[in-house]
Amino acid sequence: MSTRTLLVELFVEELPPKALKPLGEAFAHALFDSLKSQGLAADASAVTPFASPRRLAAQVTEVADRAADRPVSHKLMPVGVALAADGRATPALLKKLDALGLNASVLPQLKRVSDGKAEALFFDTAVPGVTLAAGLQKALEETLTRLPIPKVMTYQLQDGWSTVNFVRPAHGLVALHGADVVPVSVLGLAAGRETRGHRFEAARHPVSIRDADSYAAQMEAEGAVIAGFAERRADIERQLVAQAAKLGGGLKPIDDDALLDEVTALVERPNVLACQFEPEFLAVPQECLILTMKANQKYFPLLDAAGRLTNRFLIVSNIRPDDAAAVVAGNERVVRARLADAKFFYDQDRGKTLASRVEALDGVVYHNKLGSQGARVRRLMKLAGAIAEKLGGDVDLAMRAAQLAKADLTTDMVGEFPELQGIMGRHYALHDGEDARVAQAIADHYRPRFAGDTLADDNIGLAVALAERLDGLVGMFGIGLMPTGDRDPFALRRAALGVLRMLMERALPLDLAQLLELARAGFAPEQLAASVTVDVFRFMQERLRVYLKDQGHAADQVEAVVIQAPSRIDRVPPRLEAVAQFRRLPEASALAAANKRIQNILRKAEHAGEAIPPQADAGLLLEDAEKDLLAAMEGLTPGVEAALEHLDYSAALRQLAGLKIAVDRFFDEVMVMAREPLVRANRLALLARLAGLMNCVADIGQMSAQPGNPESPSGK
């Protein structure tokens, strides 16, 4: 058995650029995983993915030509059934052996193994290891079924009859183990060593791959193709920086990883060239120019040292002619037309004020069950004004910002580039002479647009942003359009996360339940389901759980806080911090377990119909342990309440450590469910008060035992 490098390349028609990177990685790693599971690749093997617009490939080192034989032990049957008294095989054993392709001649090779009760006969053999040809065939078939293909194509093979399904029509298959072709086939293609290079600049057509190790170097030298996605991306990035530096003036290309990935997926031999457009186009807001260059042409705008757009930009060509003047001129001609369209839209839109466009929103449908955008704007005005008042912000400015927030939806620029909604509203509001804070709030009310995006900076923008999301959540939930599984067509998960982030990160002193009721009040009672605010609140609590865990908080600590359904989201982070500090106390584990036990007792009593008084009667406390527990609670309560009043949750929880001795003694010496009804009810009331005190910040019973802290409450 020898090991060599394995290369597999699938040559196809142009792959979808936004899917190329994940396709390339999935192809390589799925192939490697299958080879490894069959014993053909080892832990020491290294896998290298390759992906270009017209190929998916993988290189795996230390691949065996045949997997090692695998020992197998067949359990036959109990000795008493398998062998007669004279030691000869019974008919039952002979039948079993025959089913395995064996006969009585193997009888001396059978082993007797006892399981402690009886002996059984076993036959040890070895299953031959799979050959590389068979294993790679299986690996290829498995890999193609596991690829994250965005949309499958069905196409006909050259025989005129057969059809296959793949992301794009495939035209070639290379499979080399060292220098030897591995005889496999897939998608109607038989493996060989020949592939195609660059359409126009390859030194040879076709390129014959000498061996698996020479693939990348040979493709670049003979095929004019940088086959590795990461290498090609790095080359583009290097050329972008070099070209910008060559132009001088501190210019730098716009930082956009998604654009860089997409351009990498469009070229096989990148060549970055510098272009320019007429300076008068810079009178158009730079967001418009940048978007049209990026989205439509895949160009890299150049910014000056202050971050302002210049009239220079970079293109990534797929060819390297001796004279690139024609390529540059062609791209400049194309971008000139695009920028002229943007300038025309901008000039046309400024002919009408945003305020004059608001009336037209009555003719724009928001949702057929929720009315027009105009009706929605009127709801947003009331809601944003109410939120601004609670925040101590300017109510009139918040209502004005909400009134104009959706007006840019009727502009030509936003009609052409929906991504600019809010951004163009800000520019047009400033042109109209609106208050700068109103203009900024129009842009800010869409923030955060995505995970990790920044939030509005002032109370006016926050008020409108909260109103926009709360109205959407309540409205869509109210007509039954809540997210299901992985479907969320109205981005309600993102809206909920935006609300939670604003309340937490800006520490807004707002009650979530009250905000939902305010949003509900903007709709007619018959428009929405009666339970809508409860449903949205529960949904947002679930989103809160997910968000906090994603932020790195321990799952049990998150549960301890969120299970109490906090409505003041701004107080969740300090509660989490307090729980984390409490957990480090020596008494934490025992108190957490005791808390869980207390809640179980109270829950069972409630289910049994026990009437629990609102207060424990000191006169009905019979045992010293329960008297001491009440005294300990009364001694701690003032300090805990004072800490809570000052929102010092850590101090409140630290004081609970003083209860440990009294709690442990109570459970050791007191029978809670006593026969006497009054005594039993009084002890339940005592535990209910204890539970309220222990859970004043979080439900500490949700906390698991801290590693390294073996202490636990008495089990009596």
N, C-alpha and C positions, 0 to 999 in steps of 0.2 A: 504494500500500500504506500503510494507516494502522494505528496501534497504539492500543489502548484496554485498559482493565482488563476481565478476564474473571471472571465469577462462575459457579460451578456448585454447586448445592445438591441433595442427595438427601434427601427427607423420608421418614422411616420410622417404624415403630412402635418402642417403647422398646428401645434397644440395651443389650446386657449391660454393666453399669457398669464392671466391672473391665477390660473390653476397649476402652472408649470412647476413652481417650487415645491408645493406639497406633493404633486404627482411624482416628481423625481425622488424625493425623500422616501415616499411610501413604496415606490417600486424597489428601491435598493434594500430597504430594511425588511420588507415583507419577504423578498427573495432570500436574504440572509437568514431570517428567522426560520424559514422552512428548511433550508439546507442544514442549519444547526440542529433542528429538531430531528432530522433524519440521520444525524451523526456524520454528515459530510463536511461540516464546518465546525470549528472549535471555538472555545472562549478566546483563544489568542488570535483568532482570525479578525481582520479589519475590513470593514465595508466602506467603500467610497461611492457616493451617488454622483451621477452625471445627468444633466438635463439641459437641453438646448431646444430652440423652437421646433426642431425636427427629430429629436431623439430622446429616449429614456434609456439610461444604461447604469450598470452597477459593476463594480470590481470588488471581488472578495479574495483576500489572501488566505493561504494555507487551507485550500479545499482538497479533500482526498478524492482519489479516483474511485474509491470504494469504501463504504463505511465498515467499521469493524463488526465482526460477527457478534450477535447478541445472545448471551446465555438465557435459556428458558427452561424452567422446571415444570413438568406436567404432573399434576396430582392425578393419579389413576383411580384408586379406590382403597377402602380398608383392607388390610392384609387378610382378615378373616373371610372376606368375600372373594379376594383375588386368588388365594392359594388354597388348594385342597390339603387334606391332612398329610399327604405324602410329599407336599411341597411343590406339586405340579400346578400349572396355571389352570384355573377354572375356565369354563366357557365364557363367563362374564368378562374375565380379564382378557381372554383372547379376542373377544369382540371389541373391547375398548382399544386394544393394541392395533387391531386391523383398521379401526377408524382413524388411527394416527399414521397409517401406512407402515406399521411394524408387525412383527410376528414373535413367536415364542423364543426365537434365538436371542432376543434382547433380555430375556429373563435374568441372566446373571448380572446385568447392568443396572437393574432396578434397585433403588435405595429404599430402606425402611426408615421412616421418620415418625417419631411419636409427638403428638400434640399435648401430652400429659394425660390423656384419657385412653387413646387407642392409637395403634400404628397404622400408617397408610403407606402405600407404594408410590414412589415418584420416579419419573424418567427424565433425566437431565439431557438436554441437547442444546444445540446452538442454531439460531436463525441466521442465515447468511446475510451480511450487510448489503444494503442497497447499492447498486452501481451508480456512478455519477450521472450517466445518461438517464436512468430511470428516475433518480432523485431530482435532477434538474427539471425533467419534464413535469413532475408533480409540482415542484416549486413554482415553475412558470404559470401553470394553470391556476394554482392557488393565488399567486400574486395578482394576476389580472382580475380575479374576482374581488380582491380586497382594495383595489385602487379607489381613491376618493374622486371618481369621475363626475364632474358636474352635470354632464348630459351625454348619454350614450348615442353613438351613430350606428346605424345598420347599413352595411354596404356589401356589394357582391364581389366575389372573388373572380379571378380571371377565367375560371372554368365555365362561367356563365350560369351556374346553377347554385353553388353554395353561397350562403350569406353568413357573415360574422358580425359581432357587436364589439365596438371599442370606441374610445373617445374620438379618434380620427383614423382614417384608413391607414393601415400599416403596410409597408412595402419591403421591409428587409429585416432579417434576424441574424445577429452574430452571436455565436456561443463558442468561446475558446477556453480550453483548460491548458494553460501554458501556451504552446504553439499548436495544439491539436483541436480540431473542430469537434464539439460535442454534438452527436446526432439527435437533436431535439427539434420539435416543430410546434408552432402555435399560430393562431389566426391565419391558418392556411399557408404559413411560411416555413420552409425548411432552413435550418441554421447553416451558416457558412462563415466566411471570414471577411467578406466584402461589404462595405458600407458606402454612403455618399458623403461628400464633404460640402463645403459652401457652394451655393448654386452658381456663383459667378467667379469666385476667386480661388477655388481649390486647384492645387498644382496637379492633381491626378483625379481622374474619374474612371472607375470607382477607386476608393481607397481600400487596399488589401491590408488588413491588420495582421502583422507578423506574429504577435503573441499578446497575451492578456496584459502583460506589464507595460507594453509600449503604447497602449491605446491613446492616452491623453497626449503624449508627445507627438505621436504620429498624426493624430487628428489635427493638431495645431500646425505641424510642419507641412503635411501633404494635403490636408483637408481644409486649411484656413479656418478652423473651427476651434474655439475654446470650449471644450465639452463640459467642463465643470461649471455649475451654476454659481457657486461661491467664488471661484476664480474669475469668472467673467464679470460678476458684480463688483469685485474688488478692483478689477482693471478699469471698469467704467468710473468708479468712484475716484480712482487715482487720476484718470484723464480729466475728469470734471474739475478737480482741484487745480491741476496743472494748467489747464486752459484759462481758468479764472485768474490765476496768478500771473499768467502771461499777459493778460489784458491790463493788469495793474489797477491802481485806484482802490485797493482793498476789496475788490469784488469777490463775492462768494456765491456758489450755487445754492438754491433753496434746499433746505433739509427736508426730504420727504422719502422715507423708507419704502412706502407703498409704490411710489412712482419709480424709484430705483429698481425695485423688484420687477415691476411690470416691464420696464425698458430692457432689463436683463433678459427677460423671457421673449423679447422681440428680435434680438440680434444674436448672431453667432460669432461675428468678428467686429466688436465695437470700435467705432472711430468717432471721437468727440470733436465737434467743430463749433466755432464761435460765429454767431450771427447777430444782426441788429435790426431794429425797426425805427420808424420815425419818432423823434422825441415828442411830437405833439400828442401822440397817443397817451402819454403819461398823465394828461389832464383827466383821464378816466380813472376812477378809484382802482388802486393797484390790485385789490382782491379780484376784480373782474378780469383784469389782464392776466393775472397769475392763473386763475382758474381756467380761462380759455386756452392758455398755452399748455397747461398740464393735462387737462381733461381731454381736449380735442387733438392735440398734436404730440403729446408726450415730450414736451420740451422742458428744459430746466431754466427758469428765469434766474437772472443774476441780480443780487441785492448789493447795495453799497454797505459801507461799514456801519451806517446807522440803521440798517434793515429796510431801507427804502428801495423800491423797484427801480432798476435802470432800464435803458432801452437796449441792453445787450442780453442775449440768451444763448444757451448751449443746446445743441442737438446731438443725438447719438445715432450715427449712420451705421449701416450694416456693410458698407463697402469702404475700401481705402484706395481711391483713385490717386494718380500722381498729381492731378490738378483738381482740387475739391471745389473750385469756384462755382461750377454749375450746380453742385449739391447745395451749397450755401445759398445761392441766388434763388433756387427753387423753394427752399424752405422759407426764406424771407418773403417771397411772393405769397406763399400760402398764409403765413401768420399775419401779413398785412391785411388780407381780406377778413380774417377772423377778428382782428382788433378793430377794423373799420365797422364791423357789425356791432361790436360792443360799444363803440363810441356813439353809433347811431341810436342804440337802445337808451344809452345814458342821457343823451341830449333830448330824446323824445320824452322820456319819463319825467324829466325835470320841468316839462311844460305844464304839469299838473301837480298841485300840492298833495301831500299824503292825506291831509284832512279832507280834501275834495274827493278822494278815492274811497273813503270809508263807506259811503252810501252804497257803492257798487258791491260791497261784501254781502249785502242782502241777497244778491243774485248768485252767490258762490255757495255751493252746498258743502256743509261740514260733514253731516251724516243725515241720511233721510229720516232717521228717527229722532235726531237731535236738532234739526233745523239748519239754518244757514250760518256762514261765518259771521255775518252781521249780528245774528242773535247771540252767537258765542262771544263776540266782542263786548256786547252789552253785559253779559254775565261776568266776563273778565274784569270789566271796569269796576263793578260793585265789589267783586272779591278782592281785587288788588287794592282797592281803597280801604277795605276793612282790614286787610293784612298790614298795609302801611300804617294805619292808625295804631294797631297793636305794637308795631315796631317803633313808633314815635317818628315815622317818616312823614314826608309831605304828601298828604292824601290827594290833593289836586294834581300834583305832578304824576303820581302813580296811576291815577285814573286816566290822565291824558296819555301816558305811555301805553296803557292797555288799550285805549281807543285806537291808537295809531299802529299798534304792534303788528297787525295782520294786513295793513293797507298795502304794503309792498307786494302782496300776492297778486295784485292786479297790474303790476308793472311789466313792461316788455322784458326787462333784464332778468327778473326773477322767473318769468315764464320760460326764458331760454335756459337759465341756470338756477334751478330750484335750490341748489346748495347755498345761494347767496341771500336767501330770505333772512330778514333781520339785519344782515350786514348792509344791504342796500337801503333798507328802511332807515338805518342810522344816517347814511350819507344824505338821503333825500330829506330827512327831518332837519338836519343841519342846514341844508340849502334853503329850506323853507323858513328858517329863523326860529325853529322850536328851541326850547330850553335844552342846553347841552346834556343835562341829566336825563331828560326825556329821550333824547336821541340815543344816548348810551343804553338806556333801559330797553329800547326796542331791539338792539343787538343782543344785549345780555339775557333777554328773557328766553332765548333758545339754549343758553348754557346751563348745565353741561350738555353738549351735543353727543358726547361719547365717553366711554370709561376713561377716567383720569383727566378729563377736560377741566379747565378752570371754572370757577363760579363767579356770579355777579359780585361786584365789590361794594355796592351801596344798597340801602334799604329799598330804594325805588325799583331798581332792577330785580332784587330778590323778591319783592312783593309781586311783581308781574310774572316772574319765572315760576314762583310757587303757584300763583293763580292759574297759569296756563296748564301746569301738570295736574293740579288737583281737579280742575274742571274736566280734563280729559279722562282721568282715572274714574271719577264718579260717574261721568256721562257714559263711558263705555261699559263699565261694570253694571250700571243701572239698566242697560238694554241687553245684558247678557253676553257681551263680547269680551269676556275676560280671557287671558292667555290659557292655552291648554297644551300640555306636553312641551314640545319644542316650537310650537306655533305662537307667535305674538305679533300679528300684522299691524297693530296700532302702537307697538313699542311701549307697552304699559309697564313692563319690567324696568325699562330704562327710565321712564317717567317716575316710577316709584323710587328708584335709586337716586334720581336727581333731587327729589323732595327730601329724602333722608340725609343725603350729603349736605344740602343747604342747612337743614335744621341742626345737624351735628357740627359741621366744620365752621359754620358761621355762628354757632352757639346762639341760635335764635330762641328767645323765650316764648315759644308758641306751643300750644297744645294740639297735637295731631288730630285727636278726635274732634276737637272744636273746629279745626280747619276743615275737616271733611263735612261737618254739619253746615258750615258756611257755604261750602261749594254745593252741597245738596240743595240749599235754599235758593240757589239761582235757577233751578229747573222747576217746571210745573210739577205738582205732586204726582199727577198721573203719568208723567214721562218715565219715571224710574221705579225700579223695584223697591219695595219698602225696606229691605234689608241692605241696601246698597252701602251705607256708611260702615256697617259692621263687616260686610264682605271685603271692602277695600282696606279697612283697618287690619283685618287678619292677613290679607295678602301682603300688606306692607310690613307686617311683623315677620313674615316668612322671608321677605327680601332683606330685612334687617339682619336676620340670622345668617343668611348666605353672605352678605356683605362683610359682616364682622369677622366671620371665619376666613373669608378671602383676605382680610387685612392681617391675618396671622394670630388672632385671639384664639385661645384654647376653646374647643367646642363646648366643654362642660361649663366653663365660665360664661360663655355667651348664653348658653341655655339658662343658667342661673339668673341672668338679668332679663332676657327676652321673654321667658315664660311668664313673667309678671305683667306682660303686655304694657310696657311703658308708653305713655302718651307724650311725655316730655322727652323728645329724642335728644335734645341738647344735653340732657343729664345722663345719657347712656355711657359715653366715654368715661366720665369720672366714676360711675358705678362699676364699670369693668375694671378700672385701675384699682378701685378699692377691693374688689373681689380677688384680684391677683395678689394684692398685698396681704389680704386676710389668709389666703391659701398658704402663705409661707409661715404662718404662726404654728407653733407646736400643737395648739389645741384645735386647729382647723378641721383636721380629718375626723376627730371624734365628734365635734359639734355638727359637722355636716351629716354624719351617719345618724346622730341623734335626731336631727331635724327631719330627716327622711322618715325615721321611725315615728316621730310625733305626727307627721302628716298622714301616714298610713293609719294610725290609730284613730285620728279625727275623721278620716274619710270613711273608715269602716263603721264608726259610730253614727255618722250621718246617714249612711246607707241602711243601718239598722233602725233608723227612726229615733235615735236618742236626741232628746232636747238638751242643748248645751246652753247654759245661762250666759248672758253677756259678760258677767264678771264673776270671779271666784270669791266665795264667802270665806273670809279668814276664820270665822267661827266653826266652819265645817272641816277644817284641816286637822286631821287626827295624828298623822305621823310627823315626827321631827323633820324628816327629809323633805316633805312637801312644804312645811312651814319655812324651812331654810331656803327652798327654791323661790318661794314668794318673796321672801326678804331680799334675796339676791337680785331678783328682777326689779323690785321697787328701788333698790339701791342704785341699779344701773340706769333705770329708765330716764331720769332727768338728764344725765350726761349724754345718753343716746339721742334724746329729743333735741337737746341743744346743738349737738353735732349735725343732726339732720337739718335743723333750721338754718345753719350756716353752710349747708351743702357739703359738709366735711364727711363724706361717706366713709373714708378710710378710718377716721377716728371713731365713727359709730360702730363699725365692724370690729375694730380692735377691742372695744370695751366688751364685746360679747365673749371674749376669751375668759373673762371673769366668771362666766356661768358654768364652765366645764365641770368643776368639782360638784356643784349643787345638782347639775343635770345627771351626772353619772350616779350620784348617791340616790337621787329620786328613782331612777330606773332599777337600781339594785334593791331598794327597800320598799317601794310602794307598788301595790297592785292597782293599776289605773281602773280597770273594769271591775270594781268592787261590787258585791251583791247589793248593798244598800243603795237604792236609786239616787238619793240626795248626795251621798258621798261620791258615787260614780260621776254624776253630773258635775259636781264641783271640781273634781280632778280633771275632767275633760275641759272645763272652763279655764282651769289653770294652764293646761297644755295649749289651749287656743291662744291665751295671752302670751305664752312663751313663744309659740310659733310666729305670732305677729311681731314680737320683738326681734327674734332671730332673722326674720325675713324682711326687716325694715328697709334694706338696701337691695337685696337679691335673695332668691330662693337658694340658700346655701346647701340645701339637701340635694340639689342637682349636681354638686361637685363630686367628682370621683376622687378616690384616695390618691393623695400626692405620692409619687414614687419616693421611696426613702423615708416615709413617715408611716410606720406600721401601727400607730396607735389607733384604737377603735373603741367605741363605747361598749359597755357591758352588754352582754346578750341576755341578761336576766329580765 
